[in-house]
Amino acid sequence: MFKKIFKNMSQENSENKEKDLNQENIQQEQEVIENENEAAIPSAEALSPEEKLKEELAAEKDKFLRLFAEFENYKKRTSKERIELFKTANQEVLLALLPVLDDFDRAMAQIAKTEDEALLKGVELIHNKFRDTLKSKGLEQVELKAGDDFDADFAEAITQIPAPADELKGKIVDVVEKGYKLGDKIIRFPKVVLGN
């Protein structure tokens, strides 16, 4: 018990000493900086009125240049944000339409199994028009297929199954749900099944 008390007291003493040393170092650094500033700036009495005006002009010029540069950076940043906003402004609408697109894909697969060519052709025309409209708004499908390497940055693994072949171990076995991106940003990750 005495060892613990002695140990705690020695730790507190060492911490206090470190704090004191840090404060002394900070004070010394501040004194050095103040001395350098005093040496670099001649006293106001030694300057002539012309030199005072030149110094004031230089200070104002510096302030103006800094303000101008800051404003230019602000303009660039806001224009970049505006362009980004325009690119992704319709993201919510496109996200809401993705389940409809999925249903269309499933309907196309089922209609293709039937022998009604007229129905298949009509639904295919509507499907292509809908897909082209979404594509014109910037929506692109994330291309993944069975056998591709899995990358967690571009796909979401929902389950793992025993690989049907040795070359599919650690790779994508099936794509359950298609993924889409708007510009460079993925708005819905493809859902895939991995082989292990």
Secondary structure, 3 states (H helix, E strand, C coil): CHHHHHHHHHHHHHHHHHHHHHHHHHHHHHHHHHHHHHHHCCCCCCCCHHHHHHHHHHHHHHHHHHHHHHHHHHHHHHHHHHHHHHHHCCHHHHHHHHHHHHHHHHHHHHHHHCCCHHHHHHHHHHHHHHHHHHHHCCEEEECCCCCCECCCCCCEEEEEECCCCHHHECEEEEEEECEEEECCEEEECCEEEEEC
